[in-house]
Amino acid sequence: MSYAKWRFASATVIGSSHVKTGTPCQDHYRCRVFRNGADEPIIAVAVSDGAGSATRGEDGATITCASLIEQAELFLARNRTVASMTEQDAQEWHDAVRKAITDHASDTEHEVRDYACTMLFALIGVETAVFLQIGDGVIVVNDQVQHWSWVFWPERGEFANTTFFVTNAAAADHLRFEQRHGSIDEVALLSDGIEPLVLHYASRTVHAPFFDRMFGPVRRSQVIGEDLALSQDLEGYLSSPAILERTDDDKTLVLATRRQQEVAGSQ
C-alpha cells in the first residue's frame, strides 16, 4: 500500500526583545518522520520555549525536544502503535524529559528551575494522532471535520505573561494529552511568540486564512521530509518587519502536510 508522504518547513527566529537585551533565542524544535512495522509514515514534531526568567531556558528547550523525539523512536521501535498510546505513556515521556533535564542540571551544577520551558508535541499516524502539551504555544490541525482548529488552548499562569513549565513541581498536573482518530493531514506547532498572529483570543478560534496561506507552498513542494528552501523562506518571513512589528518574542513555526497540491502549469 502506498501512503502519502510528509513534507514540512520549519524555522526559529530570535525575538527583537532578546536582541536588545543580549539574551539568546530560547525556542527550539525538532521534527522527524518514522516508519512503523507496516511501513506507515508517522511524523513526530516537538516545540519548546524556554522561560524568559530561566538562565538556561534555551538548554531546557533543546533537551525537551530531543528527549520527546527519542521517546517516540523507542516507543515505535517496540512495535507500539500511535493508537495504543495512553495517558500513562504520556506521563512516562514527561518523566523522561524531566530526568534528562535533571541529569543535565546535576552535571553542570545548575538548578532544575534554570531549565524551565514549555512543551508541545504531536505524533501523527495514518488514522490516529496523539498530542501532548504543557504551558502555552499552540498545536493547530487540519482535519476533515473542523478544518483548522487548535488542539489545546494555551494555558496561562496565575499572573500576566506566565505559564506552566515541564520543570514545575506540579507539571504532571498540567500535562495535557489527547488522542484523535481519523485522518489529520496537516499540523502546525508554534511557540507563544506567534500566537498573536494566529489566534482570536476573544472567540478562542484559529485565524484560518493564515494557515491557508502558509501551507500553500508546503503542499506544492516536491521535497519529501524537510524542504530546506521553504524553511529558509519561512525564517525570512518570521524575521520580516511586518512580523516584528506585531511580536518581539522568539518565534518558532513548524508546518507539516501530507496533502499534495499540483503546481499550476505542471504536467
C-alpha atoms as one frame of an Amber mdcrd trajectory, in Angstrom:
protein
   0.000   0.000   0.000   1.249   3.493  -0.829   0.915   6.195   1.819   1.086
   9.948   1.365   4.494  11.287   2.374   5.033  14.035   4.928   6.670  17.280
   3.872   7.476  20.129   6.214   9.030  23.553   6.612  10.233  24.910   9.933
  12.043  27.888  11.420  13.016  29.555  14.678  13.768  33.284  14.840  15.096
  35.213  17.809  12.804  37.906  19.161  13.767  41.556  18.883  13.415  41.892
  22.664  16.093  39.214  23.085  18.372  41.009  20.634  18.014  44.255  22.609
  18.843  42.587  25.925  21.592  40.367  24.522  19.847  37.172  25.581  19.862
  34.069  23.371  16.937  32.630  21.451  15.190  30.267  23.859  12.951  28.432
  21.365  13.803  25.033  19.947  12.107  22.409  17.773  12.675  19.001  16.241
  10.757  17.181  13.533  11.244  13.610  12.321   9.397  11.148  10.115   9.385
   7.478  11.153   8.150   4.272   9.512   6.432   1.637  11.620   6.361  -2.116
  11.008   3.585  -1.696   8.422   5.697   0.924   6.584   3.229   3.665   7.539
   4.717   7.183   7.745   4.466   8.701  11.225   5.567  12.256  11.897   6.798
  13.468  15.285   7.091  17.192  15.996   8.327  18.797  19.219   8.470  22.504
  20.056   9.661  24.058  23.305  10.044  27.631  24.547  12.472  28.351  27.369
  11.160  30.587  30.134  12.420  34.155  29.867  13.274  34.091  33.572  15.267
  30.848  33.299  19.018  31.279  32.886  19.319  28.045  30.882  15.887  28.070
  29.281  17.289  27.515  25.805  19.082  24.374  27.013  15.896  23.150  28.660
  14.021  23.599  25.374  16.713  21.716  23.441  16.759  18.827  25.910  12.961
  18.649  25.958  12.638  18.368  22.188  15.455  15.827  21.890  14.010  13.694
  24.686  10.498  13.682  23.190  11.744  12.582  19.779  13.856   9.889  21.464
  10.817   8.634  23.402   8.813   8.453  20.172  11.579   6.468  18.488  11.812
   3.999  21.375   8.021   3.697  21.528   7.692   2.841  17.841  10.731   0.533
  17.956   8.789  -1.609  20.434   6.102  -2.057  17.742   3.702   0.161  19.643
   1.148   1.983  17.530   0.011   5.591  17.830  -3.466   4.264  18.632  -2.082
   2.286  21.589  -0.513   5.288  23.303  -2.132   6.126  26.629  -2.088   8.977
  29.090   0.165   6.827  31.269   2.640   6.622  28.382   2.484  10.418  28.109
   3.277  10.768  31.813   6.257   8.441  31.381   7.505  10.529  28.465   7.252
  13.630  30.609   9.141  11.825  33.378  11.875  11.045  30.835  12.069  14.715
  29.849  12.371  15.794  33.479  15.049  13.166  34.143  17.075  14.337  31.144
  16.893  17.916  32.398  17.636  16.905  35.991  20.686  14.876  34.921  21.985
  17.745  32.800  21.431  20.231  35.621  23.332  17.973  38.015  26.219  17.560
  35.574  26.515  21.311  35.079  25.826  22.235  38.720  22.690  24.203  37.950
  19.212  24.138  39.438  16.454  22.311  37.562  14.376  25.500  37.544  17.112
  27.146  35.471  15.929  24.945  32.562  12.237  25.881  32.737  10.466  25.528
  29.382   7.146  24.658  27.787   6.383  21.522  25.773   4.376  20.885  22.600
   4.371  17.503  20.886   2.468  15.807  18.071   2.743  12.190  16.873   0.576
  11.571  13.819  -0.002   8.267  12.072  -2.235   7.351   9.154  -5.512   7.228
  11.097  -4.590   8.223  14.669  -2.733  11.100  16.302  -1.691  11.943  19.846
  -0.846  15.357  21.242   0.906  16.482  24.429   1.297  19.943  25.875   2.482
  21.754  28.968   2.186  25.532  29.007   1.479  27.975  26.210   2.104  27.859
  22.489  -0.417  26.047  20.314  -0.894  22.992  18.111  -3.187  23.578  15.123
  -4.529  20.759  12.947  -6.417  20.494   9.672  -8.836  17.569   9.558 -11.921
  16.601   7.612 -14.323  17.871  10.282 -13.448  21.351  11.555 -10.857  22.457
   9.004  -8.345  24.485  11.087  -8.671  24.106  14.854  -6.472  24.173  17.938
  -5.869  21.044  19.994  -5.295  22.696  23.386  -5.917  26.317  24.222  -2.669
  27.872  25.578  -2.547  27.560  29.350  -1.693  30.694  31.313  -0.397  31.032
  34.835  -1.917  32.987  37.688  -0.225  36.234  36.645   0.089  38.041  33.305
   2.646  36.631  30.853   3.176  33.487  32.930   2.535  29.848  32.115   3.491
  26.350  33.291   6.753  24.549  32.580   7.963  20.957  32.371  10.245  21.620
  35.336   7.466  22.790  37.699   6.888  20.544  40.718   3.225  20.183  39.693
   3.966  19.890  35.952   2.329  16.452  35.742  -0.962  18.051  36.758  -0.722
  20.373  33.759   0.271  17.751  31.198  -2.489  17.630  28.608  -2.945  14.522
  26.483  -5.332  13.903  23.626  -5.724  11.064  21.165  -7.664  11.694  17.957
  -8.895   9.129  15.483  -9.357   9.890  11.806  -7.054  11.366   9.215  -5.162
  14.521  10.158  -3.311  15.643   7.059  -1.764  18.869   8.297  -0.360  20.125
  11.578   1.320  23.313  12.747   3.180  23.732  16.022   4.134  27.206  17.169
   5.578  28.895  20.205   3.758  31.663  22.013   5.643  34.345  20.077   3.407
  33.598  17.082   0.132  33.263  18.989  -0.922  36.909  18.311  -0.739  36.215
  14.567  -2.946  33.123  14.536  -5.372  33.143  17.464  -8.520  35.150  18.126
  -8.442  35.337  21.921 -11.971  36.690  22.386 -13.623  33.950  20.328 -10.969
  31.314  21.093 -10.660  30.418  17.411  -7.890  29.982  14.872  -7.251  32.549
  12.127  -7.712  30.088   9.265  -6.520  32.396   6.412  -3.054  32.492   7.977
  -2.708  28.722   7.738  -4.309  28.501   4.291  -1.697  30.954   3.059   1.299
  29.478   4.882   0.590  25.866   3.908   0.224  26.563   0.177   3.957  26.342
  -0.646   4.392  23.242   1.541   1.535  21.475  -0.241   3.148  22.264  -3.582
   6.616  21.134  -2.508   8.102  18.139  -4.281  10.618  17.540  -1.467   9.948
  14.637   0.899  10.725  15.467   4.516  12.030  18.964   5.196  12.067  21.402
   2.293  15.159  23.387   3.248  14.433  26.171   0.760  10.952  26.654   2.210
  12.364  26.580   5.731  14.740  29.369   4.738  11.840  31.345   3.250   9.847
  30.786   6.438  12.733  32.094   8.522  12.832  35.187   6.345   9.101  35.714
   6.771   9.299  35.413  10.566  12.141  37.952  10.524  10.272  40.462   8.356
   9.290  43.930   9.650   5.603  43.066   9.319   6.017  40.247  11.839   8.470
  42.032  14.121   6.013  44.905  14.481   3.451  42.513  15.977   5.602  40.382
  18.269   9.016  40.919  19.870   9.315  37.408  21.334  11.178  34.386  19.962
   9.157  32.687  17.236   9.029  29.044  16.166   6.750  27.660  13.482   6.625
  24.110  12.072   4.285  23.412   9.135   3.817  19.757   8.136   1.486  18.330
   5.495   0.846  15.136   3.576  -1.522  16.842   1.149  -0.208  17.316  -2.372
  -1.246  20.325  -4.382  -0.394  20.407  -8.052   1.677  23.343  -9.232  -0.123
  25.449 -11.835   1.070  24.620 -15.327   2.722  21.324 -14.306   2.051  18.150
 -16.254
